[in-house]
Every structure is written in structure tokens, then in C-alpha cells.
Amino acid sequence: MTHIFTFLFWISLFIILYTYILYFILVLIFSRILQKTTKNCKSEPVWPEVTLVIAAYNEERFIAEKIRNSLALDYPVNKLTVLVVTDGSTDNTQQQVKEFSNVLLFHEPERKGKIHAVDRIMKHIKSPIVIFTDANTTLNNQVIKNIVRHYQAEKVGGVAGEKRVASQQNDNAPAAGEGLYWKYESLLKKADSDLYTVVGAAGELFSIRTSLYESPPPDTIIEDFYLSMKIVSKGYRFIYEPEAYAMEGPSATTEDEWKRKVRISAGGLQAITRLKSLLNPFKFGTITFQYVSHRVLRWTITPLALITIFITNALLIHVSTFYSIVFILQCLFYLLALIGHIMRNKKIPLKGFFVPYYFTLMNLSVFFGLMRLLKGKQSVVWEKAERA
């Protein structure tokens, strides 16, 4: 049995290290080699017509500021259409939108979820490029120009902007963990894009060629990921543009961040079953390598590997000092995670203090997301997570 435990320990360790560290290193190396052998052809940008779609549900706290931010963006006024789609809002969101005469409003009283709201307005969009953004984010001034310049390349089907989480010197667990996670994720997305394509866009800010839009199944949980990967599956690239960013506040509480993570995990598992063609390396090559390494492992095998390595490590303590040391380190890590949970709403200057807690939270959410998916309890209409 010791041989079996040893094998499971080392294979689990490799999976964990590969998912979070080794893949990052590999994609950085491969992307830099590719950049050295590829010449970038830059020409004078042509500014096409663009529709900026703001999806909103009970966003009276943010919507007026969001519209003012959108209308002030550095882009030719006659080439930009700002459109707000509200789905079941019961507050003053639509009344505030109506105060802006140069903004289109599409409102339906019944709440069916963001995916239905976006899908019903796509037939009204005539511009060749559409940009999706959330109502509770602030965009940088050059965001549209930095996005649309990539569409000069015919094989670019979409552009993913960068999600940035506003942080303060003293953040609590959700703010510190989410902020650090997205800094890591942004670096990885940039490397993925340089290698070939971004593996899924974040709904806070991304754009597509309007002609490539395909209505997703109505029960799709994370439509941004599904839409972007369907475009990639058609042979187009999704580019990452860090100079086009959406700034938003962190989750107000750990409970809000937990709800968001569980929903994303459920949606990620659902997407894997619906995008299974991307698992074929003979057809998709580099895309399959990126998709499996960056997304599939995180939502399937890696969380299981974390449990397996802990159990097998405990059973191998008697074999050598090495296993004893590793087990002690694992126990310390999860002890820090437990302390982080207890102090999750405290503001601590050392942001890295909450890393073990956020990492554990992120991986636990996969199991709860799976349960919600199997029980059919994860609706496309989900309880909104409050932002600080």
C-alpha cells in the first residue's frame, strides 16, 4: 500500500504545482519565444462603430456614475453607442438611465438573468464590435481605443479587458485575497494571450465581433466564459489587453465572495461539459493545452489533488523525514487558512496573510459548485454579491 500512497502523493503534488506554478512558467517561456519569432505589424488605427453594453440589475448605487464614465471615454462620439439593459430591476436604475438622453435603455420587468438580458438586445446591435461591461465598474479613459485596435487582425474574434480590484492598505480577507488573485490571474492571462489566446474572458469587461455572437443555451451560468470560448473554438483568437481595464470594489464580505466563487465553479463545470470539443488536442492543439492547464484542472482534478496529497502525506509520515516536514507545512498552511477565516472581516496591513484562506476558499467552492450543479440549484438568476 505504501507504493500506492507514494504514487498518489507525487502525482497530486505535480498536479498542484503544475496548475498554479509550472504552467505559468511554461506559458511565459513559450510566449516569449513566440514573440521573438513573430513580427507585429502596426498600422494607423481605424475607429469603427462600437456599442458599449452595460448590464444592470438594481444598480442605483452605481449606474449614473457608470454612464457618466462611459460617455466621457476617449472615443469619437459619433462612433459610440451606449446601451443599458436592465433585467427585473426593482429600484431606480431605469429612472436614472432615462435622465441621459444619449443613452439607449432596454428594460424588461421580469428577471431572467444577465444571459437573457444580453441575448435579447444583441439583435438590436448594428455595430461591428460590441463591448460588454458591468454597471459597478469604472473604465479607464482609453479603454475603447485600446480594445478596438486589436480588431485590425482578422483572426481576432474578441478582446478581454483587465479586471482590477480596488484595494486599500488595510484590507479584509475578501478584498486582500481577491485583489492578489486577480493580479496573478492578469499576469497569466497576458502570457496566455501572447502564446495564442486568452482562456475565457471576465464579464466585467470584454468585447467581441458582433457577427460572431452565438446565443448560448438559456441555462448557461457563466455566459462570459462560454461566449468567449465558443468564439475561440471557431478558430479565432481572444486577445488580452491590460491597458483596457475595469476597476471595481472587492466583495463586501467573505459570504459575498463565497457566493460568487460557488457560482463560477458551478458554471465552470457546466462549461466543461458543453465545450468538450476543446479537449481534443488533435483538432485544437495549443488551445487544448491552454484550456486544460488554465481552466479544466482548476475546476476538476486539482481540488481533488489537494485532498489526496493531505491524506496520503499523513499516511507516509513514517517513511521519511521529508514526508513529515511536508505534512507539517501543509498543516501550518491550513492553520493559517483557519486563522484567516476567523479574522476574515478584520483589516490587516499584511495582504499575504489571507492568501492561504482565499486559496482554500477558492478550491472548496468547486465541491459546493458541483453539488449545486448536480442538484440543479444553481440558477442563471443568482443572488447578487455586494461590492464594497
Contacts in CASP RR format, 6 or more apart in sequence:
PFRMAT RR
TARGET T0000
AUTHOR 0000-0000-0000
METHOD contacts of the structure
MODEL  1
MTHIFTFLFWISLFIILYTYILYFILVLIFSRILQKTTKNCKSEPVWPEV
TLVIAAYNEERFIAEKIRNSLALDYPVNKLTVLVVTDGSTDNTQQQVKEF
SNVLLFHEPERKGKIHAVDRIMKHIKSPIVIFTDANTTLNNQVIKNIVRH
YQAEKVGGVAGEKRVASQQNDNAPAAGEGLYWKYESLLKKADSDLYTVVG
AAGELFSIRTSLYESPPPDTIIEDFYLSMKIVSKGYRFIYEPEAYAMEGP
SATTEDEWKRKVRISAGGLQAITRLKSLLNPFKFGTITFQYVSHRVLRWT
ITPLALITIFITNALLIHVSTFYSIVFILQCLFYLLALIGHIMRNKKIPL
KGFFVPYYFTLMNLSVFFGLMRLLKGKQSVVWEKAERA
2 316 0 8 1.000
2 319 0 8 1.000
5 312 0 8 1.000
5 315 0 8 1.000
5 316 0 8 1.000
6 312 0 8 1.000
6 316 0 8 1.000
6 319 0 8 1.000
8 308 0 8 1.000
8 309 0 8 1.000
8 312 0 8 1.000
9 308 0 8 1.000
9 309 0 8 1.000
9 312 0 8 1.000
9 313 0 8 1.000
9 316 0 8 1.000
9 323 0 8 1.000
11 305 0 8 1.000
12 305 0 8 1.000
12 306 0 8 1.000
12 308 0 8 1.000
12 309 0 8 1.000
12 312 0 8 1.000
13 305 0 8 1.000
13 309 0 8 1.000
15 297 0 8 1.000
15 301 0 8 1.000
15 302 0 8 1.000
15 305 0 8 1.000
16 302 0 8 1.000
16 305 0 8 1.000
16 306 0 8 1.000
16 309 0 8 1.000
18 293 0 8 1.000
18 297 0 8 1.000
19 293 0 8 1.000
19 297 0 8 1.000
19 298 0 8 1.000
19 302 0 8 1.000
20 302 0 8 1.000
23 293 0 8 1.000
23 294 0 8 1.000
24 187 0 8 1.000
24 188 0 8 1.000
24 191 0 8 1.000
27 188 0 8 1.000
27 191 0 8 1.000
27 192 0 8 1.000
27 195 0 8 1.000
27 290 0 8 1.000
27 293 0 8 1.000
28 191 0 8 1.000
30 195 0 8 1.000
31 191 0 8 1.000
31 192 0 8 1.000
31 194 0 8 1.000
31 195 0 8 1.000
32 194 0 8 1.000
34 194 0 8 1.000
34 195 0 8 1.000
35 194 0 8 1.000
43 152 0 8 1.000
45 145 0 8 1.000
45 148 0 8 1.000
45 149 0 8 1.000
45 152 0 8 1.000
46 152 0 8 1.000
47 75 0 8 1.000
47 76 0 8 1.000
47 79 0 8 1.000
47 145 0 8 1.000
47 148 0 8 1.000
48 79 0 8 1.000
48 127 0 8 1.000
48 128 0 8 1.000
48 129 0 8 1.000
48 148 0 8 1.000
48 151 0 8 1.000
49 79 0 8 1.000
49 80 0 8 1.000
49 81 0 8 1.000
49 126 0 8 1.000
49 127 0 8 1.000
49 128 0 8 1.000
49 129 0 8 1.000
50 75 0 8 1.000
50 79 0 8 1.000
50 80 0 8 1.000
50 81 0 8 1.000
50 127 0 8 1.000
50 129 0 8 1.000
50 130 0 8 1.000
50 131 0 8 1.000
50 144 0 8 1.000
50 148 0 8 1.000
50 207 0 8 1.000
51 80 0 8 1.000
51 81 0 8 1.000
51 82 0 8 1.000
51 83 0 8 1.000
51 125 0 8 1.000
51 126 0 8 1.000
51 127 0 8 1.000
51 129 0 8 1.000
51 130 0 8 1.000
51 131 0 8 1.000
51 210 0 8 1.000
52 70 0 8 1.000
52 73 0 8 1.000
52 80 0 8 1.000
52 81 0 8 1.000
52 82 0 8 1.000
52 83 0 8 1.000
52 130 0 8 1.000
52 131 0 8 1.000
52 133 0 8 1.000
52 144 0 8 1.000
53 83 0 8 1.000
53 85 0 8 1.000
53 118 0 8 1.000
53 121 0 8 1.000
53 125 0 8 1.000
53 130 0 8 1.000
53 131 0 8 1.000
53 132 0 8 1.000
53 133 0 8 1.000
54 63 0 8 1.000
54 66 0 8 1.000
54 67 0 8 1.000
54 70 0 8 1.000
54 82 0 8 1.000
54 83 0 8 1.000
54 84 0 8 1.000
54 85 0 8 1.000
54 133 0 8 1.000
54 134 0 8 1.000
54 135 0 8 1.000
55 85 0 8 1.000
55 87 0 8 1.000
55 114 0 8 1.000
55 117 0 8 1.000
55 118 0 8 1.000
55 132 0 8 1.000
55 133 0 8 1.000
55 134 0 8 1.000
55 135 0 8 1.000
56 63 0 8 1.000
56 66 0 8 1.000
56 84 0 8 1.000
56 85 0 8 1.000
56 86 0 8 1.000
56 89 0 8 1.000
56 93 0 8 1.000
56 97 0 8 1.000
56 135 0 8 1.000
57 86 0 8 1.000
57 87 0 8 1.000
57 88 0 8 1.000
57 89 0 8 1.000
57 93 0 8 1.000
57 111 0 8 1.000
57 113 0 8 1.000
57 114 0 8 1.000
57 384 0 8 1.000
58 89 0 8 1.000
58 90 0 8 1.000
58 91 0 8 1.000
58 93 0 8 1.000
58 384 0 8 1.000
59 66 0 8 1.000
59 89 0 8 1.000
59 91 0 8 1.000
59 93 0 8 1.000
59 135 0 8 1.000
59 136 0 8 1.000
60 91 0 8 1.000
60 92 0 8 1.000
60 93 0 8 1.000
60 96 0 8 1.000
61 136 0 8 1.000
62 135 0 8 1.000
62 136 0 8 1.000
63 84 0 8 1.000
63 93 0 8 1.000
63 96 0 8 1.000
63 97 0 8 1.000
63 135 0 8 1.000
64 96 0 8 1.000
64 99 0 8 1.000
65 138 0 8 1.000
66 135 0 8 1.000
66 136 0 8 1.000
66 137 0 8 1.000
66 138 0 8 1.000
67 82 0 8 1.000
67 84 0 8 1.000
67 96 0 8 1.000
67 97 0 8 1.000
67 100 0 8 1.000
67 103 0 8 1.000
69 138 0 8 1.000
69 139 0 8 1.000
70 82 0 8 1.000
70 133 0 8 1.000
70 139 0 8 1.000
71 82 0 8 1.000
71 100 0 8 1.000
71 102 0 8 1.000
71 103 0 8 1.000
72 141 0 8 1.000
73 80 0 8 1.000
73 139 0 8 1.000
73 141 0 8 1.000
73 142 0 8 1.000
73 143 0 8 1.000
73 144 0 8 1.000
74 141 0 8 1.000
74 142 0 8 1.000
74 144 0 8 1.000
74 145 0 8 1.000
75 144 0 8 1.000
75 145 0 8 1.000
80 144 0 8 1.000
81 104 0 8 1.000
81 127 0 8 1.000
82 100 0 8 1.000
82 102 0 8 1.000
82 103 0 8 1.000
82 104 0 8 1.000
83 103 0 8 1.000
83 104 0 8 1.000
83 105 0 8 1.000
83 106 0 8 1.000
83 121 0 8 1.000
83 124 0 8 1.000
83 125 0 8 1.000
84 97 0 8 1.000
84 103 0 8 1.000
84 104 0 8 1.000
84 105 0 8 1.000
84 106 0 8 1.000
84 135 0 8 1.000
85 105 0 8 1.000
85 106 0 8 1.000
85 107 0 8 1.000
85 117 0 8 1.000
85 118 0 8 1.000
85 120 0 8 1.000
85 121 0 8 1.000
86 93 0 8 1.000
86 94 0 8 1.000
86 97 0 8 1.000
86 105 0 8 1.000
86 106 0 8 1.000
86 107 0 8 1.000
86 108 0 8 1.000
86 117 0 8 1.000
87 108 0 8 1.000
87 110 0 8 1.000
87 111 0 8 1.000
87 112 0 8 1.000
87 113 0 8 1.000
87 114 0 8 1.000
87 116 0 8 1.000
87 117 0 8 1.000
88 107 0 8 1.000
88 108 0 8 1.000
88 109 0 8 1.000
88 110 0 8 1.000
88 111 0 8 1.000
89 107 0 8 1.000
93 135 0 8 1.000
94 105 0 8 1.000
94 107 0 8 1.000
97 103 0 8 1.000
97 105 0 8 1.000
98 105 0 8 1.000
106 117 0 8 1.000
106 120 0 8 1.000
106 121 0 8 1.000
106 124 0 8 1.000
108 117 0 8 1.000
108 120 0 8 1.000
111 381 0 8 1.000
112 380 0 8 1.000
112 381 0 8 1.000
113 380 0 8 1.000
113 381 0 8 1.000
114 223 0 8 1.000
114 380 0 8 1.000
115 216 0 8 1.000
115 218 0 8 1.000
115 220 0 8 1.000
115 223 0 8 1.000
115 380 0 8 1.000
116 218 0 8 1.000
116 380 0 8 1.000
118 132 0 8 1.000
118 223 0 8 1.000
119 215 0 8 1.000
119 216 0 8 1.000
119 218 0 8 1.000
122 130 0 8 1.000
122 210 0 8 1.000
122 213 0 8 1.000
122 215 0 8 1.000
125 210 0 8 1.000
126 210 0 8 1.000
127 210 0 8 1.000
128 151 0 8 1.000
128 209 0 8 1.000
128 210 0 8 1.000
128 211 0 8 1.000
129 147 0 8 1.000
129 148 0 8 1.000
129 151 0 8 1.000
129 207 0 8 1.000
129 208 0 8 1.000
129 209 0 8 1.000
129 210 0 8 1.000
130 207 0 8 1.000
130 208 0 8 1.000
130 210 0 8 1.000
130 213 0 8 1.000
131 144 0 8 1.000
131 147 0 8 1.000
131 205 0 8 1.000
131 206 0 8 1.000
131 207 0 8 1.000
132 203 0 8 1.000
132 205 0 8 1.000
132 206 0 8 1.000
132 207 0 8 1.000
132 208 0 8 1.000
132 224 0 8 1.000
133 139 0 8 1.000
133 203 0 8 1.000
133 204 0 8 1.000
133 205 0 8 1.000
133 246 0 8 1.000
134 203 0 8 1.000
134 204 0 8 1.000
134 205 0 8 1.000
134 246 0 8 1.000
134 248 0 8 1.000
136 248 0 8 1.000
136 249 0 8 1.000
136 387 0 8 1.000
137 204 0 8 1.000
137 205 0 8 1.000
137 246 0 8 1.000
137 247 0 8 1.000
137 248 0 8 1.000
138 246 0 8 1.000
138 247 0 8 1.000
138 248 0 8 1.000
139 205 0 8 1.000
139 244 0 8 1.000
139 245 0 8 1.000
139 246 0 8 1.000
139 247 0 8 1.000
140 243 0 8 1.000
140 244 0 8 1.000
140 245 0 8 1.000
140 247 0 8 1.000
142 243 0 8 1.000
142 244 0 8 1.000
143 161 0 8 1.000
143 205 0 8 1.000
143 244 0 8 1.000
143 245 0 8 1.000
143 246 0 8 1.000
144 244 0 8 1.000
146 241 0 8 1.000
146 243 0 8 1.000
146 244 0 8 1.000
147 159 0 8 1.000
147 161 0 8 1.000
147 207 0 8 1.000
147 241 0 8 1.000
147 244 0 8 1.000
148 159 0 8 1.000
148 207 0 8 1.000
150 156 0 8 1.000
150 158 0 8 1.000
150 159 0 8 1.000
150 239 0 8 1.000
150 241 0 8 1.000
151 157 0 8 1.000
151 158 0 8 1.000
151 159 0 8 1.000
151 209 0 8 1.000
153 237 0 8 1.000
155 235 0 8 1.000
155 236 0 8 1.000
155 237 0 8 1.000
156 236 0 8 1.000
156 237 0 8 1.000
156 238 0 8 1.000
156 239 0 8 1.000
157 208 0 8 1.000
157 209 0 8 1.000
157 212 0 8 1.000
157 231 0 8 1.000
157 236 0 8 1.000
157 237 0 8 1.000
157 238 0 8 1.000
158 201 0 8 1.000
158 206 0 8 1.000
158 207 0 8 1.000
158 208 0 8 1.000
158 209 0 8 1.000
158 212 0 8 1.000
158 228 0 8 1.000
158 231 0 8 1.000
158 236 0 8 1.000
158 237 0 8 1.000
158 238 0 8 1.000
158 239 0 8 1.000
159 206 0 8 1.000
159 207 0 8 1.000
159 238 0 8 1.000
159 239 0 8 1.000
159 240 0 8 1.000
159 241 0 8 1.000
159 244 0 8 1.000
160 189 0 8 1.000
160 193 0 8 1.000
160 198 0 8 1.000
160 200 0 8 1.000
160 201 0 8 1.000
160 202 0 8 1.000
160 205 0 8 1.000
160 206 0 8 1.000
160 228 0 8 1.000
160 238 0 8 1.000
160 239 0 8 1.000
160 240 0 8 1.000
160 241 0 8 1.000
161 201 0 8 1.000
161 202 0 8 1.000
161 204 0 8 1.000
161 205 0 8 1.000
161 206 0 8 1.000
161 207 0 8 1.000
161 240 0 8 1.000
161 241 0 8 1.000
161 242 0 8 1.000
161 244 0 8 1.000
161 245 0 8 1.000
161 246 0 8 1.000
162 186 0 8 1.000
162 189 0 8 1.000
162 205 0 8 1.000
162 240 0 8 1.000
162 241 0 8 1.000
162 242 0 8 1.000
162 243 0 8 1.000
162 244 0 8 1.000
162 245 0 8 1.000
162 246 0 8 1.000
163 182 0 8 1.000
163 186 0 8 1.000
163 202 0 8 1.000
163 203 0 8 1.000
163 204 0 8 1.000
163 205 0 8 1.000
163 245 0 8 1.000
163 246 0 8 1.000
163 248 0 8 1.000
164 182 0 8 1.000
164 186 0 8 1.000
164 245 0 8 1.000
164 246 0 8 1.000
164 247 0 8 1.000
164 248 0 8 1.000
165 175 0 8 1.000
165 178 0 8 1.000
165 179 0 8 1.000
165 182 0 8 1.000
165 247 0 8 1.000
165 248 0 8 1.000
165 249 0 8 1.000
165 250 0 8 1.000
166 247 0 8 1.000
166 248 0 8 1.000
166 249 0 8 1.000
166 250 0 8 1.000
166 388 0 8 1.000
167 175 0 8 1.000
167 176 0 8 1.000
167 179 0 8 1.000
167 250 0 8 1.000
167 351 0 8 1.000
168 175 0 8 1.000
168 347 0 8 1.000
169 349 0 8 1.000
170 347 0 8 1.000
170 348 0 8 1.000
170 349 0 8 1.000
171 177 0 8 1.000
171 179 0 8 1.000
171 250 0 8 1.000
171 347 0 8 1.000
171 348 0 8 1.000
171 351 0 8 1.000
171 354 0 8 1.000
172 254 0 8 1.000
172 344 0 8 1.000
172 345 0 8 1.000
172 346 0 8 1.000
172 347 0 8 1.000
172 348 0 8 1.000
172 354 0 8 1.000
173 254 0 8 1.000
173 340 0 8 1.000
173 341 0 8 1.000
173 343 0 8 1.000
173 344 0 8 1.000
173 345 0 8 1.000
173 346 0 8 1.000
173 354 0 8 1.000
173 357 0 8 1.000
173 358 0 8 1.000
174 250 0 8 1.000
174 251 0 8 1.000
174 252 0 8 1.000
174 253 0 8 1.000
174 254 0 8 1.000
174 256 0 8 1.000
174 257 0 8 1.000
174 344 0 8 1.000
174 358 0 8 1.000
175 249 0 8 1.000
175 250 0 8 1.000
175 251 0 8 1.000
175 388 0 8 1.000
176 348 0 8 1.000
176 351 0 8 1.000
176 352 0 8 1.000
176 353 0 8 1.000
176 354 0 8 1.000
176 358 0 8 1.000
177 351 0 8 1.000
177 352 0 8 1.000
177 354 0 8 1.000
177 355 0 8 1.000
177 357 0 8 1.000
177 358 0 8 1.000
178 250 0 8 1.000
178 251 0 8 1.000
178 257 0 8 1.000
178 358 0 8 1.000
179 250 0 8 1.000
179 351 0 8 1.000
180 351 0 8 1.000
180 352 0 8 1.000
180 354 0 8 1.000
180 355 0 8 1.000
180 358 0 8 1.000
181 358 0 8 1.000
181 362 0 8 1.000
186 242 0 8 1.000
188 294 0 8 1.000
189 198 0 8 1.000
189 199 0 8 1.000
189 240 0 8 1.000
190 240 0 8 1.000
190 242 0 8 1.000
192 198 0 8 1.000
192 199 0 8 1.000
192 240 0 8 1.000
192 290 0 8 1.000
192 294 0 8 1.000
193 237 0 8 1.000
193 238 0 8 1.000
193 239 0 8 1.000
193 240 0 8 1.000
195 286 0 8 1.000
195 290 0 8 1.000
196 237 0 8 1.000
196 286 0 8 1.000
196 287 0 8 1.000
196 290 0 8 1.000
197 232 0 8 1.000
197 237 0 8 1.000
197 238 0 8 1.000
197 239 0 8 1.000
197 287 0 8 1.000
197 290 0 8 1.000
198 228 0 8 1.000
198 238 0 8 1.000
198 239 0 8 1.000
198 240 0 8 1.000
199 229 0 8 1.000
199 232 0 8 1.000
199 290 0 8 1.000
199 291 0 8 1.000
199 294 0 8 1.000
199 295 0 8 1.000
200 224 0 8 1.000
200 225 0 8 1.000
200 228 0 8 1.000
200 229 0 8 1.000
200 232 0 8 1.000
200 238 0 8 1.000
200 295 0 8 1.000
201 224 0 8 1.000
201 225 0 8 1.000
201 227 0 8 1.000
201 228 0 8 1.000
201 238 0 8 1.000
202 224 0 8 1.000
203 224 0 8 1.000
204 246 0 8 1.000
204 248 0 8 1.000
205 244 0 8 1.000
205 245 0 8 1.000
205 246 0 8 1.000
206 224 0 8 1.000
206 228 0 8 1.000
208 227 0 8 1.000
208 228 0 8 1.000
208 231 0 8 1.000
209 231 0 8 1.000
209 236 0 8 1.000
212 231 0 8 1.000
212 234 0 8 1.000
212 236 0 8 1.000
213 227 0 8 1.000
214 227 0 8 1.000
214 230 0 8 1.000
216 223 0 8 1.000
216 226 0 8 1.000
216 227 0 8 1.000
216 230 0 8 1.000
217 274 0 8 1.000
218 380 0 8 1.000
219 380 0 8 1.000
220 226 0 8 1.000
220 267 0 8 1.000
220 270 0 8 1.000
220 271 0 8 1.000
220 274 0 8 1.000
220 380 0 8 1.000
221 263 0 8 1.000
221 266 0 8 1.000
221 267 0 8 1.000
221 268 0 8 1.000
221 270 0 8 1.000
221 271 0 8 1.000
221 378 0 8 1.000
221 380 0 8 1.000
221 382 0 8 1.000
222 263 0 8 1.000
222 264 0 8 1.000
222 267 0 8 1.000
222 268 0 8 1.000
222 270 0 8 1.000
222 271 0 8 1.000
223 380 0 8 1.000
225 267 0 8 1.000
225 268 0 8 1.000
225 271 0 8 1.000
226 271 0 8 1.000
226 274 0 8 1.000
226 275 0 8 1.000
228 238 0 8 1.000
229 271 0 8 1.000
229 275 0 8 1.000
229 278 0 8 1.000
229 291 0 8 1.000
230 275 0 8 1.000
231 238 0 8 1.000
232 238 0 8 1.000
232 278 0 8 1.000
232 287 0 8 1.000
233 275 0 8 1.000
233 277 0 8 1.000
233 278 0 8 1.000
233 284 0 8 1.000
233 287 0 8 1.000
248 387 0 8 1.000
249 387 0 8 1.000
249 388 0 8 1.000
250 257 0 8 1.000
250 387 0 8 1.000
250 388 0 8 1.000
251 257 0 8 1.000
251 260 0 8 1.000
251 385 0 8 1.000
251 386 0 8 1.000
251 387 0 8 1.000
251 388 0 8 1.000
252 385 0 8 1.000
252 386 0 8 1.000
252 387 0 8 1.000
252 388 0 8 1.000
253 345 0 8 1.000
253 386 0 8 1.000
254 341 0 8 1.000
254 344 0 8 1.000
254 345 0 8 1.000
254 361 0 8 1.000
256 385 0 8 1.000
256 386 0 8 1.000
256 387 0 8 1.000
257 361 0 8 1.000
257 385 0 8 1.000
258 361 0 8 1.000
258 365 0 8 1.000
259 382 0 8 1.000
259 383 0 8 1.000
259 385 0 8 1.000
260 385 0 8 1.000
261 361 0 8 1.000
261 362 0 8 1.000
261 365 0 8 1.000
262 365 0 8 1.000
262 368 0 8 1.000
262 369 0 8 1.000
262 372 0 8 1.000
262 378 0 8 1.000
263 369 0 8 1.000
263 378 0 8 1.000
263 382 0 8 1.000
264 365 0 8 1.000
265 299 0 8 1.000
265 365 0 8 1.000
265 366 0 8 1.000
265 368 0 8 1.000
265 369 0 8 1.000
265 370 0 8 1.000
266 369 0 8 1.000
266 370 0 8 1.000
266 372 0 8 1.000
266 373 0 8 1.000
266 378 0 8 1.000
267 369 0 8 1.000
267 373 0 8 1.000
267 378 0 8 1.000
268 295 0 8 1.000
268 299 0 8 1.000
269 299 0 8 1.000
269 300 0 8 1.000
269 366 0 8 1.000
269 369 0 8 1.000
269 370 0 8 1.000
269 373 0 8 1.000
270 373 0 8 1.000
272 295 0 8 1.000
272 296 0 8 1.000
272 299 0 8 1.000
272 300 0 8 1.000
275 291 0 8 1.000
277 283 0 8 1.000
277 284 0 8 1.000
278 284 0 8 1.000
278 287 0 8 1.000
278 288 0 8 1.000
278 291 0 8 1.000
279 288 0 8 1.000
279 291 0 8 1.000
279 292 0 8 1.000
279 296 0 8 1.000
280 288 0 8 1.000
281 288 0 8 1.000
281 289 0 8 1.000
284 291 0 8 1.000
298 366 0 8 1.000
299 366 0 8 1.000
300 366 0 8 1.000
302 363 0 8 1.000
303 363 0 8 1.000
303 364 0 8 1.000
303 366 0 8 1.000
303 367 0 8 1.000
306 363 0 8 1.000
309 330 0 8 1.000
310 330 0 8 1.000
310 334 0 8 1.000
313 323 0 8 1.000
313 326 0 8 1.000
313 327 0 8 1.000
313 330 0 8 1.000
314 327 0 8 1.000
316 323 0 8 1.000
316 327 0 8 1.000
317 323 0 8 1.000
317 324 0 8 1.000
317 327 0 8 1.000
333 356 0 8 1.000
334 356 0 8 1.000
334 360 0 8 1.000
336 353 0 8 1.000
336 356 0 8 1.000
336 357 0 8 1.000
337 356 0 8 1.000
337 357 0 8 1.000
337 359 0 8 1.000
337 360 0 8 1.000
338 357 0 8 1.000
339 357 0 8 1.000
340 353 0 8 1.000
340 354 0 8 1.000
340 356 0 8 1.000
340 357 0 8 1.000
341 357 0 8 1.000
344 354 0 8 1.000
344 357 0 8 1.000
348 354 0 8 1.000
369 378 0 8 1.000
372 378 0 8 1.000
END
